[in-house]
C-alpha cells in the first residue's frame, strides 16, 4: 500500500513517499498534493527514500506536480531517488526533474 506523509517546515512542503508509486498509489499521492496550500511555501521537497517502484502513472503524477510548482514559481527537489528509479526518469528523458 502506498502512503504519503506531508509536512511543512520553514516554508518547505515535504512529501515523504512510502511504497510503490504506481497505478494503485497515484490517487493517494494526487489527493495529498491537492490538500496542500502552496501559498505558504516557497519550496517543495519530494523524498523518495521509501519508494520501491514507480510506473508510468507514478512518473506522470510527479511530472504534473513539477509543472504545477514551476507554474507557481516554486522550487522543488527530489531526494533519495534510487538508481533503478533514476534510470526510469533518464529513459523517459526526464533526468532534469531529478537534477
GROMACS elastic network, one bead per residue, 0.5 to 0.9 nm:
[ bonds ]
;  ai    aj funct       b0    kb
    1    18     6  0.82924   500
    1    19     6  0.62001   500
    1    20     6  0.72464   500
    1    24     6  0.79633   500
    1    25     6  0.72272   500
    2    17     6  0.76093   500
    2    18     6  0.57324   500
    2    20     6  0.56558   500
    2    21     6  0.65547   500
    2    22     6  0.84739   500
    2    24     6  0.76180   500
    2    25     6  0.51350   500
    2    26     6  0.83918   500
    2    28     6  0.72643   500
    2    29     6  0.82327   500
    2    51     6  0.86760   500
    3    16     6  0.82667   500
    3    17     6  0.60967   500
    3    18     6  0.50799   500
    3    19     6  0.65189   500
    3    20     6  0.86433   500
    3    21     6  0.88560   500
    3    25     6  0.76025   500
    3    28     6  0.70171   500
    3    29     6  0.75576   500
    4    15     6  0.63719   500
    4    16     6  0.56288   500
    4    18     6  0.62310   500
    4    19     6  0.89020   500
    4    28     6  0.73257   500
    4    29     6  0.63425   500
    4    32     6  0.70483   500
    5    14     6  0.78657   500
    5    15     6  0.57458   500
    5    16     6  0.50148   500
    5    17     6  0.66245   500
    5    18     6  0.81526   500
    5    32     6  0.83783   500
    6    13     6  0.70866   500
    6    14     6  0.55887   500
    6    16     6  0.64081   500
    6    17     6  0.88658   500
    6    32     6  0.74714   500
    6    33     6  0.86613   500
    6    36     6  0.84844   500
    7    12     6  0.82248   500
    7    13     6  0.58202   500
    7    14     6  0.51852   500
    7    15     6  0.68072   500
    7    16     6  0.84425   500
    8    11     6  0.63909   500
    8    12     6  0.55347   500
    8    14     6  0.60817   500
    8    40     6  0.88720   500
    8    41     6  0.80097   500
    9    12     6  0.51118   500
    9    13     6  0.64835   500
    9    14     6  0.74506   500
    9    41     6  0.89744   500
   10    13     6  0.83852   500
   10    41     6  0.81295   500
   11    40     6  0.62174   500
   11    42     6  0.57626   500
   11    43     6  0.66288   500
   11    44     6  0.86017   500
   12    40     6  0.84414   500
   12    41     6  0.54409   500
   12    42     6  0.62293   500
   12    44     6  0.54176   500
   12    45     6  0.68600   500
   13    36     6  0.82017   500
   13    38     6  0.79172   500
   13    40     6  0.87374   500
   13    41     6  0.63707   500
   13    42     6  0.82134   500
   13    43     6  0.63669   500
   13    45     6  0.61195   500
   13    46     6  0.83941   500
   14    43     6  0.86319   500
   14    44     6  0.59116   500
   14    46     6  0.59708   500
   14    47     6  0.72989   500
   15    32     6  0.87160   500
   15    33     6  0.85251   500
   15    44     6  0.76794   500
   15    45     6  0.62047   500
   15    47     6  0.60558   500
   15    48     6  0.86476   500
   16    45     6  0.82714   500
   16    46     6  0.61601   500
   16    48     6  0.66429   500
   16    49     6  0.76339   500
   16    50     6  0.75928   500
   17    20     6  0.85598   500
   17    21     6  0.80398   500
   17    29     6  0.83382   500
   17    46     6  0.74232   500
   17    47     6  0.60658   500
   17    48     6  0.55447   500
   17    49     6  0.71192   500
   17    50     6  0.57815   500
   17    51     6  0.60324   500
   18    21     6  0.81052   500
   18    47     6  0.89833   500
   18    48     6  0.74428   500
   18    49     6  0.75052   500
   18    51     6  0.51483   500
   18    52     6  0.77466   500
   19    25     6  0.83044   500
   19    50     6  0.60007   500
   19    52     6  0.55451   500
   19    53     6  0.72110   500
   20    23     6  0.88635   500
   20    24     6  0.80608   500
   20    25     6  0.66624   500
   20    50     6  0.85885   500
   20    51     6  0.57032   500
   20    52     6  0.53395   500
   20    54     6  0.59369   500
   20    55     6  0.83342   500
   20    58     6  0.85040   500
   21    24     6  0.73743   500
   21    25     6  0.51358   500
   21    26     6  0.61052   500
   21    29     6  0.79763   500
   21    51     6  0.69683   500
   21    52     6  0.79322   500
   21    53     6  0.61651   500
   21    55     6  0.67677   500
   21    57     6  0.79007   500
   21    59     6  0.81012   500
   22    25     6  0.52134   500
   22    26     6  0.59232   500
   22    53     6  0.72748   500
   22    54     6  0.54444   500
   22    55     6  0.50031   500
   22    56     6  0.72581   500
   22    57     6  0.58275   500
   22    59     6  0.83191   500
   23    26     6  0.55589   500
   23    27     6  0.78231   500
   23    54     6  0.89926   500
   23    55     6  0.73171   500
   23    56     6  0.81698   500
   23    57     6  0.56462   500
   23    58     6  0.67892   500
   24    27     6  0.71691   500
   24    28     6  0.82183   500
   25    28     6  0.53568   500
   25    29     6  0.64012   500
   25    30     6  0.87922   500
   25    58     6  0.76912   500
   26    29     6  0.50261   500
   26    30     6  0.60269   500
   26    31     6  0.83538   500
   26    57     6  0.68362   500
   26    58     6  0.58910   500
   26    61     6  0.67204   500
   27    30     6  0.51597   500
   27    31     6  0.58896   500
   27    32     6  0.85368   500
   28    31     6  0.51485   500
   28    32     6  0.62962   500
   28    33     6  0.87110   500
   29    32     6  0.52535   500
   29    33     6  0.62606   500
   29    34     6  0.87090   500
   29    58     6  0.87774   500
   29    61     6  0.78689   500
   30    34     6  0.61118   500
   30    35     6  0.87877   500
   30    61     6  0.70613   500
   30    65     6  0.85194   500
   31    34     6  0.51541   500
   31    35     6  0.65928   500
   32    35     6  0.52984   500
   32    36     6  0.69547   500
   33    36     6  0.55739   500
   33    37     6  0.88860   500
   33    65     6  0.78632   500
   34    37     6  0.81283   500
   36    39     6  0.87625   500
   37    40     6  0.62355   500
   37    41     6  0.77767   500
   38    41     6  0.52449   500
   38    42     6  0.76859   500
   38    43     6  0.88090   500
   38    44     6  0.87927   500
   38    69     6  0.84739   500
   38    72     6  0.85242   500
   38    74     6  0.84851   500
   39    42     6  0.77963   500
   39    72     6  0.89504   500
   41    44     6  0.74386   500
   41    74     6  0.77282   500
   42    73     6  0.80727   500
   42    74     6  0.52675   500
   42    75     6  0.64124   500
   42    76     6  0.86538   500
   43    69     6  0.86871   500
   43    74     6  0.55723   500
   43    76     6  0.54293   500
   43    77     6  0.80989   500
   44    69     6  0.80817   500
   44    74     6  0.73303   500
   44    75     6  0.62565   500
   44    77     6  0.65265   500
   44    78     6  0.86363   500
   45    75     6  0.86183   500
   45    76     6  0.56631   500
   45    77     6  0.50840   500
   45    78     6  0.60676   500
   45    79     6  0.74012   500
   46    76     6  0.75830   500
   46    77     6  0.61908   500
   46    79     6  0.62934   500
   46    80     6  0.88057   500
   47    50     6  0.77727   500
   47    51     6  0.85561   500
   47    77     6  0.83564   500
   47    78     6  0.59164   500
   47    80     6  0.60414   500
   47    81     6  0.76160   500
   48    51     6  0.51508   500
   48    52     6  0.85612   500
   48    78     6  0.70098   500
   48    79     6  0.59527   500
   48    80     6  0.51251   500
   48    81     6  0.51973   500
   48    82     6  0.76551   500
   49    52     6  0.84328   500
   49    79     6  0.73184   500
   49    81     6  0.64783   500
   49    82     6  0.75856   500
   50    80     6  0.84421   500
   51    54     6  0.75333   500
   51    80     6  0.89376   500
   51    81     6  0.79545   500
   51    82     6  0.81532   500
   51    85     6  0.87724   500
   52    82     6  0.84071   500
   52    85     6  0.84714   500
   53    58     6  0.89474   500
   53    84     6  0.84239   500
   53    85     6  0.70160   500
   54    57     6  0.78738   500
   54    58     6  0.54881   500
   54    59     6  0.66346   500
   54    85     6  0.66837   500
   54    88     6  0.82130   500
   55    58     6  0.52549   500
   55    59     6  0.62982   500
   55    60     6  0.86274   500
   55    88     6  0.85183   500
   56    59     6  0.50029   500
   56    60     6  0.60154   500
   56    61     6  0.86342   500
   56    88     6  0.89353   500
   57    61     6  0.62544   500
   57    62     6  0.87470   500
   58    61     6  0.51394   500
   58    62     6  0.63808   500
   58    63     6  0.86731   500
   59    62     6  0.51393   500
   59    63     6  0.61761   500
   59    64     6  0.86184   500
   59    88     6  0.85856   500
   59    89     6  0.77365   500
   60    63     6  0.50329   500
   60    64     6  0.61201   500
   60    65     6  0.86300   500
   61    64     6  0.50216   500
   61    65     6  0.62361   500
   61    66     6  0.86413   500
   62    65     6  0.50945   500
   62    66     6  0.61691   500
   62    67     6  0.86381   500
   62    97     6  0.89109   500
   63    66     6  0.50469   500
   63    67     6  0.61633   500
   63    68     6  0.85991   500
   63    94     6  0.86558   500
   63    97     6  0.79471   500
   64    67     6  0.51455   500
   64    68     6  0.62126   500
   64    69     6  0.86741   500
   65    68     6  0.50118   500
   65    69     6  0.61592   500
   65    70     6  0.85812   500
   66    69     6  0.50683   500
   66    70     6  0.60562   500
   66    71     6  0.84275   500
   66    75     6  0.89880   500
   66    76     6  0.75066   500
   66    97     6  0.77386   500
   67    70     6  0.51234   500
   67    71     6  0.59831   500
   67    72     6  0.86134   500
   68    71     6  0.51228   500
   68    72     6  0.63974   500
   68    73     6  0.87597   500
   68    74     6  0.86571   500
   69    72     6  0.51395   500
   69    73     6  0.61812   500
   69    74     6  0.50531   500
   69    75     6  0.69110   500
   69    76     6  0.73856   500
   70    74     6  0.57044   500
   70    75     6  0.71030   500
   70    76     6  0.84535   500
   71    74     6  0.76522   500
   76    97     6  0.89650   500
   77    97     6  0.79565   500
   77    98     6  0.70822   500
   77    99     6  0.77033   500
   78    81     6  0.69433   500
   78    97     6  0.76183   500
   78    98     6  0.56602   500
   78    99     6  0.78306   500
   79    82     6  0.89498   500
   79    98     6  0.77454   500
   81    84     6  0.83483   500
   81    85     6  0.63089   500
   81    86     6  0.61849   500
   81    98     6  0.78526   500
   82    85     6  0.53720   500
   82    86     6  0.60976   500
   82    87     6  0.86678   500
   83    87     6  0.61722   500
   83    88     6  0.88487   500
   84    87     6  0.51016   500
   84    88     6  0.66297   500
   85    88     6  0.51270   500
   85    89     6  0.66382   500
   85    90     6  0.88060   500
   86    89     6  0.52026   500
   86    90     6  0.62868   500
   86    91     6  0.87041   500
   86    95     6  0.74822   500
   86    98     6  0.73926   500
   87    91     6  0.60187   500
   87    92     6  0.85266   500
   87    95     6  0.84472   500
   88    91     6  0.51547   500
   88    92     6  0.62421   500
   88    93     6  0.86448   500
   88    94     6  0.84056   500
   88    95     6  0.87594   500
   89    92     6  0.52461   500
   89    93     6  0.62607   500
   89    95     6  0.53068   500
   89    96     6  0.85593   500
   89    97     6  0.78745   500
   89    98     6  0.76346   500
   90    94     6  0.55630   500
   90    96     6  0.85107   500
   91    94     6  0.75358   500
   91    95     6  0.82102   500
   92    95     6  0.78839   500
   93    96     6  0.79948   500
   94    97     6  0.57125   500
   94    98     6  0.76049   500
   95    98     6  0.55161   500
   95    99     6  0.64460   500
